[in-house]
Amino acid sequence: MALEEAEVRIRPVSVVPQAGSATLTCGRAHVVLPAFNEEGSLPPLLRRLANLSLAGGLTVWVVDDGSSDATAATAERGVDGLDVRLVRHRVNLGLGRALQTGLRSAVEAASDDDVVVVMDADDTHDPGLIPLLQKEIAAGADVVICSRFVDGGDDTTAPFGRRVLSRGAGALFRHTLDVDGVRDFTSGFRAYRVSLLRRATDHWGERLVEEQGFACMVELLLKLRHCDPVIAEIPLPLRYDRKKSVSKLRLRRTMGQYAKLLVRDRLSPAPFRKL
């Protein structure tokens, strides 16, 4: 779906730099929040983002994926001191399409030295990790994954079935996919260098994210690997205990999506030119 087919609304905001705010170690951070029926979780998450010392250097893109609740209205209200922009899908198109729309919106507005951070909108991810993500990008990484499976990471607050799926998928992908240094393939909390996303978009265009469900996070990583990115991981203590919305993950369907993605990756040729 082209960007002009999605409705974009920008809430005017006056951001005053906070006294003693730390100097940013790289460009502006564009935080992409794919959201479907997250009216309960979005307000506390936006407040946490606004309370960061670098809030004046953040742009938050809420992609409302056809929500039936007040998610869009919540994003339009925003919070003081935070640049919140709403992009709407009139109908629910799935996580993959919401991710594609959010990435495209952020990249078109960003500079090459900026960073795109993708987070879940259900308040289970800690915005306090964003400065660490920026630090890793400034140090030379192109992709930084907030990982539950490195020292300091933790997913004990998540339901048992979700933990089994994430760990099983991680083990499978580590043994079958040629992506060095990645332990958490399915984490939805990542940072990307904008210049890397631009290179990938120049090649794949609207096909950068084709999966509609949770497998889209793995798909994006597999496509970006053809750009020879430097990938780093930092620990993620998942806060599933803060989740207020109903989980959209369906175990059987997601397992099927992962299996199909593996087959497609095996059958798809590598890009014919260096990206």
C-alpha positions as CSV (number, residue, x, y, z in Angstrom):
1,M,0.0,0.0,0.0
2,A,1.5,3.4,-1.0
3,L,2.0,6.0,1.7
4,E,-0.6,8.3,0.1
5,E,-3.2,5.5,0.8
6,A,-2.6,5.8,4.5
7,E,-3.9,8.8,6.4
8,V,-1.1,10.6,8.2
9,R,-1.9,13.1,11.0
10,I,0.7,15.2,12.7
11,R,0.0,16.7,16.1
12,P,1.6,20.1,16.6
13,V,4.0,20.0,19.5
14,S,6.3,22.4,21.1
15,V,9.4,20.6,22.5
16,V,11.6,22.5,24.9
17,P,15.0,20.8,25.5
18,Q,15.3,19.6,29.1
19,A,18.1,21.1,31.3
20,G,20.9,18.7,31.6
21,S,19.7,16.5,28.7
22,A,22.4,14.2,27.4
23,T,23.9,14.9,24.0
24,L,22.6,12.5,21.4
25,T,25.2,10.0,20.2
26,C,23.6,9.8,16.7
27,G,20.8,11.4,14.8
28,R,17.1,11.7,15.7
29,A,15.3,8.6,16.8
30,H,12.0,7.7,14.9
31,V,10.0,5.3,17.1
32,V,7.5,3.2,15.1
33,L,4.6,1.7,17.1
34,P,2.4,-0.7,15.1
35,A,-0.9,-0.6,17.1
36,F,-4.1,-2.6,17.0
37,N,-6.6,-1.9,19.8
38,E,-4.0,-0.5,22.3
39,E,-6.0,2.3,23.8
40,G,-5.1,1.0,27.3
41,S,-1.4,0.5,26.8
42,L,-0.6,3.4,24.6
43,P,-1.0,6.3,27.1
44,P,1.6,4.9,29.6
45,L,4.0,4.0,26.8
46,L,3.8,7.5,25.4
47,R,4.4,9.0,28.9
48,R,7.4,6.8,29.3
49,L,8.8,8.0,25.9
50,A,8.0,11.7,26.9
51,N,9.9,11.2,30.2
52,L,13.1,10.2,28.4
53,S,15.9,12.8,28.7
54,L,16.2,12.6,24.9
55,A,12.4,13.1,24.2
56,G,13.2,16.3,22.3
57,G,15.0,14.1,19.8
58,L,12.2,11.6,19.3
59,T,9.5,11.4,16.7
60,V,6.9,8.7,17.5
61,W,5.0,7.2,14.6
62,V,1.8,5.4,15.8
63,V,0.4,3.2,13.0
64,D,-3.2,2.5,13.9
65,D,-4.0,-0.7,12.0
66,G,-7.7,-0.4,11.8
67,S,-8.4,-0.4,15.5
68,S,-12.0,-0.6,16.7
69,D,-11.2,1.2,20.0
70,A,-9.8,4.7,20.8
71,T,-6.2,3.9,19.7
72,A,-6.2,6.6,17.0
73,A,-7.8,9.2,19.3
74,T,-5.2,8.4,22.0
75,A,-2.4,9.0,19.5
76,E,-3.9,12.2,18.3
77,R,-4.1,13.5,21.9
78,G,-0.5,12.6,22.4
79,V,1.4,13.9,25.4
80,D,3.1,17.2,26.1
81,G,6.7,17.5,24.9
82,L,6.6,14.6,22.5
83,D,6.3,14.7,18.7
84,V,3.6,12.1,18.0
85,R,2.4,11.4,14.4
86,L,-0.5,9.2,13.6
87,V,-0.7,7.0,10.5
88,R,-4.0,5.2,10.0
89,H,-5.1,2.0,8.1
90,R,-8.8,2.2,7.7
91,V,-9.1,-1.6,8.1
92,N,-6.9,-4.1,9.9
93,L,-4.1,-5.2,7.5
94,G,-1.9,-7.1,10.0
95,L,1.4,-6.5,11.8
96,G,3.5,-6.8,8.6
97,R,1.6,-4.1,6.7
98,A,1.6,-1.9,9.8
99,L,5.4,-2.4,10.1
100,Q,5.9,-1.6,6.4
101,T,3.8,1.6,6.7
102,G,5.6,2.7,9.8
103,L,9.1,2.1,8.4
104,R,8.2,3.9,5.1
105,S,6.7,6.9,6.9
106,A,9.7,7.2,9.2
107,V,12.4,6.7,6.5
108,E,10.8,9.3,4.3
109,A,10.9,11.9,7.1
110,A,14.4,10.9,8.4
111,S,17.9,11.8,7.7
112,D,20.6,9.2,6.8
113,D,22.2,9.5,10.3
114,D,18.9,9.0,12.1
115,V,17.7,5.8,13.7
116,V,14.4,4.0,13.4
117,V,13.3,2.1,16.5
118,V,10.5,-0.4,16.3
119,M,8.6,-1.3,19.5
120,D,5.5,-3.1,20.5
121,A,2.7,-0.6,21.4
122,D,1.5,-2.8,24.3
123,D,3.9,-1.2,26.8
124,T,5.9,-4.5,27.3
125,H,9.1,-2.8,26.0
126,D,11.1,-0.4,28.1
127,P,11.8,2.9,26.2
128,G,14.7,3.4,28.6
129,L,16.7,1.1,26.3
130,I,16.5,3.6,23.3
131,P,19.6,5.5,24.4
132,L,21.5,2.2,24.5
133,L,20.2,1.3,21.0
134,Q,21.4,4.7,19.8
135,K,24.8,4.2,21.4
136,E,25.3,0.9,19.6
137,I,24.3,2.5,16.3
138,A,26.8,5.3,16.9
139,A,29.4,2.7,17.7
140,G,29.0,1.1,14.2
141,A,26.1,-1.3,14.3
142,D,23.4,-1.1,11.6
143,V,20.8,-3.2,13.4
144,V,20.5,-3.6,17.1
145,I,18.1,-6.2,18.6
146,C,16.8,-6.0,22.1
147,S,17.2,-9.7,23.0
148,R,15.6,-11.9,25.6
149,F,18.2,-14.6,25.2
150,V,21.5,-12.8,26.0
151,D,22.9,-12.2,29.5
152,G,20.6,-9.8,31.3
153,G,17.6,-10.6,29.1
154,D,14.5,-12.0,30.6
155,D,11.1,-13.3,29.4
156,T,9.7,-14.9,32.5
157,T,6.7,-12.6,32.6
158,A,5.4,-13.9,29.3
159,P,2.9,-16.8,29.0
160,F,4.4,-20.2,28.8
161,G,3.3,-20.9,25.2
162,R,4.7,-17.7,24.0
163,R,8.0,-18.4,25.7
164,V,8.2,-21.9,24.1
165,L,7.4,-20.4,20.6
166,S,10.0,-17.7,20.9
167,R,12.8,-20.0,22.2
168,G,12.0,-22.7,19.7
169,A,11.9,-20.3,16.8
170,G,15.2,-18.8,18.0
171,A,16.9,-22.2,18.1
172,L,15.5,-23.2,14.7
173,F,16.6,-20.0,13.0
174,R,20.0,-20.0,14.5
175,H,20.7,-23.4,13.1
176,T,19.1,-22.9,9.6
177,L,19.7,-19.2,8.7
178,D,22.9,-17.5,7.8
179,V,22.7,-14.5,10.1
180,D,25.7,-14.3,12.4
181,G,25.4,-13.0,16.0
182,V,21.7,-13.2,16.4
183,R,20.0,-15.1,19.2
184,D,16.6,-13.4,19.3
185,F,15.2,-13.5,15.8
186,T,11.6,-12.8,16.8
187,S,12.1,-9.8,19.1
188,G,9.8,-6.8,18.1
189,F,12.1,-4.3,19.7
190,R,14.9,-3.2,17.4
191,A,16.8,-0.3,16.0
192,Y,17.8,0.2,12.4
193,R,20.2,2.7,10.8
194,V,18.1,4.8,8.3
195,S,20.7,4.5,5.6
196,L,20.5,0.7,5.8
197,L,16.7,0.8,5.5
198,R,17.0,3.1,2.5
199,R,19.4,0.7,0.7
200,A,17.0,-2.2,1.3
201,T,13.9,-0.2,0.2
202,D,15.7,0.9,-3.0
203,H,15.9,-2.8,-3.9
204,W,12.7,-4.4,-2.5
205,G,10.4,-1.4,-2.5
206,E,6.9,-2.4,-1.3
207,R,8.1,-6.0,-1.0
208,L,10.5,-5.2,1.9
209,V,7.9,-6.6,4.3
210,E,5.5,-9.1,2.7
211,E,4.5,-11.3,5.7
212,Q,1.3,-10.1,7.3
213,G,1.8,-11.7,10.8
214,F,4.5,-11.9,13.4
215,A,6.9,-13.6,11.0
216,C,7.4,-10.1,9.5
217,M,10.2,-9.4,12.0
218,V,12.2,-12.4,10.9
219,E,11.5,-11.7,7.2
220,L,12.9,-8.1,7.5
221,L,16.0,-9.4,9.2
222,L,16.5,-12.0,6.4
223,K,16.2,-9.3,3.7
224,L,18.5,-6.9,5.5
225,R,21.2,-9.5,5.8
226,H,21.8,-9.1,2.1
227,C,23.1,-5.6,2.8
228,D,25.9,-7.1,5.0
229,P,24.8,-5.2,8.2
230,V,26.7,-5.1,11.5
231,I,24.2,-6.6,13.9
232,A,24.4,-6.2,17.7
233,E,22.2,-7.3,20.6
234,I,21.5,-5.8,24.0
235,P,19.6,-7.4,26.9
236,L,15.8,-7.1,26.9
237,P,13.9,-7.6,30.2
238,L,10.4,-8.1,28.8
239,R,7.6,-6.5,30.8
240,Y,4.7,-8.6,29.8
241,D,3.2,-7.9,33.2
242,R,2.4,-4.4,32.0
243,K,0.3,-5.6,29.0
244,K,-3.3,-4.5,29.1
245,S,-4.5,-5.6,25.7
246,V,-5.4,-9.1,24.5
247,S,-2.5,-10.9,22.8
248,K,-2.8,-11.0,19.0
249,L,-0.3,-13.8,18.6
250,R,-1.8,-17.2,17.6
251,L,0.7,-20.0,18.2
252,R,-0.4,-22.4,15.5
253,R,-0.7,-19.8,12.8
254,T,2.6,-18.1,13.7
255,M,4.4,-21.5,13.6
256,G,3.0,-22.0,10.2
257,Q,4.2,-18.6,9.1
258,Y,7.7,-19.3,10.3
259,A,7.8,-22.6,8.5
260,K,6.6,-21.0,5.2
261,L,9.2,-18.2,5.6
262,L,12.0,-20.7,6.0
263,V,10.9,-22.5,2.8
264,R,10.6,-19.2,0.9
265,D,14.0,-18.0,2.0
266,R,15.5,-21.3,0.8
267,L,13.9,-20.9,-2.6
268,S,14.4,-17.2,-3.1
269,P,17.6,-16.1,-4.9
270,A,19.9,-13.6,-3.4
271,P,19.8,-10.1,-4.9
272,F,21.6,-10.0,-8.3
273,R,23.7,-7.0,-7.3
274,K,25.4,-5.7,-4.1
275,L,23.0,-3.7,-2.0
